[in-house]
Amino acid sequence: MDPSGLSVDPQVERAATIPSRFYTDPGLFEASKDALFARSWQFVGDLDQVKVPGQVAPSVLLEGFLDEPLLLTRDRDDGLHCLSNVCTHRGNLVVEGAGHQNTLRCRYHGRRFGLDGACQFMPEFEGVEGFPAPSDDLPKVPFGVWRRLVFAAVEPAQPLEAYLREVEERVGWMPLETFRPAPERARDYMVRGHWALYVDNYLEGFHIPYIHAALNATLDYGSYRTILLESGNLQLGVAADGDEAFDLPAGHPDEGERVAAFYFWLFPNLMLNFYPWGLSINVVRPLAPDLTKVSFIPYVWDESKLGSGAGAALDRVEREDEAVVELVQKGVRSRFYDRGRYSPKREVGVHQFHRMIAAGMQGR
């Protein structure tokens, strides 16, 4: 028995999509915060933000949704930490801006912490019994580093190594540590639609010939396919004749194919899109049941390839996706629509996503 009513049949050939109310119900939207997102790994930054001892970098875990204040620090012994950025005295934010610090000091009442989060001093607390206790330290937040990228979670469902293992197996040969962060190319897009509708659209190549004429010209649609992974899936974009493709190393799982793009999606809201020019990290940030912020965070490997191939016109592709997702958001509100069916050839990734949503919302 499924009390949520969100179950999706495991057999894609007979399954119907997740009910439309998942995209419209404010209660389900709110419940997904803890059921799906608090248990997932979220991209929070780059090791360059805390490159040397004494550096601190505050951030917010999924701002506008989870809204969990975090703090990355590198202590004087070169140890990296991810801490709650909320003072354990009265809840003020401890660090308000990135910089270099010897200690962390809350400016509300002067409570002081080490860069490892340990409570060191509090003015006018003489006579307080059992102070400081471990509960006075800044809580340590689960975090991990993949190559140069930093991830954090409230209560992760699996280790970060497991979450990214199949990504590493496919693209670990790329020198990600040397990719150049390109903030001048970063973009935020506001989409008037539910976050899961945006992910649905990303997870199938079915719409490419219909919505993305320019992208379709760079890809061999007949060879485009989805590979299911443990933590998400990979859409393998094969280049059309004459278009830009990776020079894959010997022994690679896709050796012999002219791969134009590795489109990784990791549950629930992370896309790692690898192109011959570099990497576009796409973070889907829910804001409301009908509003989503999508952040494109690029890292450049080869400047000379930025204007060619599947990764050349990302802004155009995004605007085309945005327009159709906003139309679907209007459609799923219809009293005459509830559930659709899947193409077993083109929508196995969407089916997997819906199954993962249903399992997460049921606490499995």
C-alpha positions in Angstrom: 0.0 0.0 0.0 1.3 3.4 -1.0 -0.1 6.1 1.3 1.4 8.9 -0.8 -0.3 7.7 -4.0 2.8 8.4 -6.0 3.9 4.9 -6.9 5.2 4.2 -10.4 5.2 0.7 -11.9 8.8 -0.7 -12.1 8.0 -1.9 -15.7 8.4 1.1 -18.0 6.3 -0.6 -20.7 3.2 -0.7 -18.5 4.0 2.3 -16.2 2.1 5.6 -16.0 3.9 8.8 -15.0 3.9 10.2 -11.5 0.5 11.9 -10.7 0.2 15.5 -11.8 -0.5 16.7 -8.3 3.2 16.1 -7.5 3.9 19.2 -9.7 1.1 21.4 -8.2 0.5 20.4 -4.5 2.2 22.8 -2.0 2.1 20.1 0.7 4.1 17.7 -1.5 6.5 20.5 -2.4 7.1 21.2 1.3 7.4 17.5 2.2 10.1 17.0 -0.5 12.5 19.3 1.4 13.2 16.6 4.0 12.1 13.5 2.1 14.3 14.2 -1.0 16.6 17.2 -0.7 17.9 17.0 2.9 19.1 13.5 2.1 20.9 14.4 -1.1 24.3 15.8 -1.9 24.3 19.4 -3.1 27.1 21.3 -4.9 28.3 24.1 -2.6 31.5 25.4 -4.1 35.1 24.9 -5.2 38.3 24.3 -3.3 39.6 27.6 -4.6 37.3 29.3 -2.1 39.3 27.9 0.8 42.6 27.4 -0.9 44.9 28.5 2.0 44.8 28.1 5.8 42.6 30.8 7.4 40.2 31.2 4.5 36.5 31.1 5.2 33.6 31.0 2.7 29.9 31.1 3.9 27.2 29.8 1.7 23.6 28.6 1.8 22.6 25.0 1.1 19.9 25.3 -1.6 19.0 29.0 -0.9 15.3 29.7 -1.2 14.4 26.0 -0.4 16.5 24.2 2.3 18.0 27.6 3.3 20.7 25.9 5.5 23.5 28.4 6.4 26.9 26.7 5.8 30.5 27.7 6.3 33.6 26.2 4.6 36.8 26.8 6.5 40.5 25.8 6.2 42.2 25.7 9.6 45.7 26.6 10.4 46.7 22.9 10.2 45.4 22.9 6.6 42.3 20.9 7.5 39.1 21.5 5.6 35.8 21.8 7.5 32.1 22.3 6.6 30.2 23.8 9.6 26.8 25.2 10.4 27.1 29.0 10.2 24.6 29.5 13.0 25.9 30.6 16.4 25.1 28.1 19.1 24.3 30.9 21.6 21.3 32.8 20.0 21.3 31.7 16.3 23.0 34.6 14.7 25.0 34.0 11.5 28.6 33.8 12.5 30.4 34.7 9.3 28.8 37.2 6.9 31.4 37.3 4.1 34.3 35.3 2.7 37.8 36.2 3.7 40.7 35.2 6.0 40.2 34.7 9.8 42.2 33.4 12.7 39.1 32.6 14.6 35.3 32.8 14.0 33.6 35.5 16.1 29.9 36.1 16.3 29.4 39.9 16.4 26.0 39.6 18.2 27.5 38.7 21.7 31.1 37.9 21.0 31.1 34.1 21.1 34.3 32.8 19.5 35.0 29.6 17.7 38.1 28.0 16.2 38.2 27.4 12.5 37.3 23.8 13.2 34.1 25.0 14.9 35.1 24.4 18.5 33.7 26.9 21.0 36.7 28.8 22.5 35.3 31.7 24.5 32.1 33.5 25.5 32.1 36.9 27.3 30.3 37.1 30.7 29.6 33.4 30.9 31.5 33.0 34.2 29.6 30.6 36.4 27.7 28.8 33.6 27.9 25.1 34.6 29.4 22.7 32.1 30.4 25.4 29.6 31.6 25.0 27.0 30.0 21.6 26.1 30.1 19.8 22.8 26.7 21.3 22.0 28.3 24.8 22.1 30.6 23.9 19.1 29.4 24.7 15.6 27.8 21.5 14.3 29.8 19.7 11.6 27.9 19.3 8.4 28.5 16.2 6.2 30.6 17.1 3.2 33.0 15.7 0.7 35.3 16.7 -2.2 35.3 15.3 -5.7 38.3 16.5 -7.5 38.0 20.2 -6.9 34.2 20.4 -6.3 32.8 20.5 -2.8 29.4 18.9 -1.9 27.4 19.0 1.4 24.3 17.4 2.7 22.0 17.6 5.8 21.7 13.8 6.2 23.1 12.1 3.1 21.5 8.8 2.0 24.8 7.5 0.8 28.5 8.4 0.8 29.7 11.0 -1.7 32.1 8.4 -3.2 29.1 6.1 -4.0 27.0 9.0 -5.4 29.8 10.0 -7.9 31.4 6.7 -8.5 29.9 6.1 -12.0 30.7 9.7 -13.0 34.3 9.2 -12.0 34.4 5.9 -14.0 33.3 7.6 -17.1 35.0 11.0 -17.1 37.8 10.5 -14.5 40.4 10.7 -17.2 39.6 14.4 -17.7 41.9 16.8 -15.7 39.1 18.5 -13.9 41.5 20.0 -11.4 43.0 22.2 -14.2 39.6 23.4 -15.6 39.3 27.1 -15.2 36.3 28.4 -13.3 34.5 30.8 -15.6 32.1 33.0 -13.6 31.9 35.4 -16.5 29.9 32.7 -18.4 27.7 31.7 -15.4 24.0 32.2 -15.7 20.9 32.0 -13.6 17.5 31.3 -15.2 14.1 31.7 -13.5 11.7 29.1 -14.8 7.9 29.4 -14.0 7.5 25.7 -13.5 8.0 23.0 -10.9 11.6 21.8 -10.4 10.7 18.2 -11.3 9.2 19.3 -14.6 12.5 20.9 -15.5 14.3 17.6 -14.6 11.7 15.6 -16.6 12.5 17.7 -19.6 16.3 17.3 -19.1 16.1 13.5 -18.8 14.8 12.7 -22.2 16.2 13.3 -25.7 12.8 12.6 -27.1 12.1 16.4 -27.5 15.4 17.3 -29.1 14.3 17.1 -32.8 11.1 19.0 -32.0 12.4 21.8 -29.6 16.1 22.1 -30.3 16.7 22.4 -34.0 20.3 23.8 -33.6 21.3 21.2 -31.1 19.7 18.4 -33.1 22.0 19.4 -36.0 25.1 18.7 -33.9 23.9 15.3 -32.6 23.3 11.9 -34.1 19.7 11.5 -32.7 19.6 7.8 -33.7 22.6 7.1 -31.5 21.4 9.2 -28.5 20.7 7.0 -25.6 20.2 6.9 -21.8 22.3 4.7 -19.5 20.8 4.1 -16.1 23.2 4.5 -13.1 22.7 3.8 -9.4 22.5 7.5 -8.4 20.9 8.8 -11.6 21.6 8.4 -15.3 23.8 9.4 -18.2 22.5 10.6 -21.5 25.2 9.9 -24.1 25.2 12.5 -26.9 26.9 11.2 -30.0 28.3 13.8 -32.5 26.9 14.2 -36.0 29.4 13.8 -38.8 32.0 16.6 -38.7 30.9 18.0 -35.3 33.1 18.4 -32.2 33.7 15.2 -30.2 35.9 13.9 -27.4 39.2 12.2 -28.0 38.5 9.3 -25.7 41.4 7.4 -24.1 42.0 3.7 -24.9 39.8 1.3 -22.9 37.1 3.9 -22.3 33.6 2.4 -22.1 32.5 4.4 -25.1 35.7 3.9 -27.1 35.0 4.0 -30.8 32.1 6.4 -30.5 32.2 10.1 -31.4 30.9 11.4 -28.0 29.8 15.1 -28.2 28.5 15.3 -24.6 28.2 13.3 -21.4 25.0 14.5 -19.8 25.0 13.2 -16.2 21.9 13.7 -13.9 22.2 12.8 -10.2 19.2 12.6 -8.0 17.4 14.8 -7.4 18.6 18.1 -8.9 22.2 18.0 -10.2 23.4 17.9 -13.8 27.1 17.5 -14.7 27.4 18.2 -18.5 30.8 17.4 -19.9 31.7 18.8 -23.4 35.0 18.9 -25.3 35.3 22.5 -24.0 34.8 21.7 -20.4 32.0 21.3 -17.8 28.7 23.0 -17.1 27.3 22.2 -13.7 23.6 22.8 -13.6 21.9 23.1 -10.2 18.1 23.0 -10.2 16.9 25.1 -7.2 13.2 24.8 -6.2 11.7 28.1 -5.0 7.9 27.4 -5.1 5.7 24.7 -6.7 5.6 26.8 -9.9 9.0 28.5 -9.7 12.5 27.2 -10.2 15.9 28.8 -10.4 18.5 27.0 -12.6 22.1 27.9 -12.2 24.7 27.2 -14.9 28.2 27.1 -13.4 30.9 26.6 -16.1 34.5 25.3 -15.9 36.5 25.7 -19.1 39.0 23.1 -20.3 39.7 24.1 -23.9 38.8 27.7 -24.8 39.2 27.0 -28.5 36.2 24.6 -28.5 33.7 26.9 -26.7 31.9 27.9 -29.9 31.4 24.5 -31.5 29.5 21.2 -30.9 26.7 20.2 -28.6 27.9 22.6 -25.8 28.1 25.7 -28.0 24.7 27.3 -27.6 23.7 26.5 -24.1 21.7 29.8 -23.6 19.6 29.1 -26.6 18.9 25.5 -25.5 18.0 26.7 -22.0 15.6 29.3 -23.3 13.9 26.7 -25.5 13.6 24.3 -22.6 12.3 27.0 -20.3 9.5 27.9 -22.7 8.2 24.3 -23.1 8.5 23.6 -19.3 6.4 26.6 -18.6 3.7 25.4 -21.0 3.8 22.0 -19.4 3.3 23.6 -15.9 0.1 25.1 -17.2 -1.0 21.8 -18.7 -0.5 19.7 -15.6 -2.9 21.9 -13.7 -5.7 20.8 -16.0 -8.6 18.9 -14.5 -8.4 16.6 -17.5 -4.8 15.5 -17.1 -3.3 13.2 -14.4 -0.8 10.7 -15.7 0.8 9.9 -19.1 2.8 7.0 -20.4 6.5 6.5 -21.2 8.4 5.8 -24.4 10.5 2.7 -23.5 13.1 3.9 -25.9 13.4 7.6 -25.1 12.0 8.1 -21.5 13.6 5.4 -19.3 15.4 8.3 -17.5 12.2 10.0 -16.7 10.7 6.7 -15.5 13.7 6.1 -13.2 13.4 9.7 -11.8 9.7 9.2 -11.0 10.5 5.9 -9.3 13.1 7.6 -7.2 10.8 10.4 -6.3 8.1 7.9 -5.2 10.5 5.9 -3.1 11.9 9.0 -1.5 8.6 10.4 -0.6 7.6 7.1 0.9 10.8 7.1 3.0 12.5 4.2 1.3 
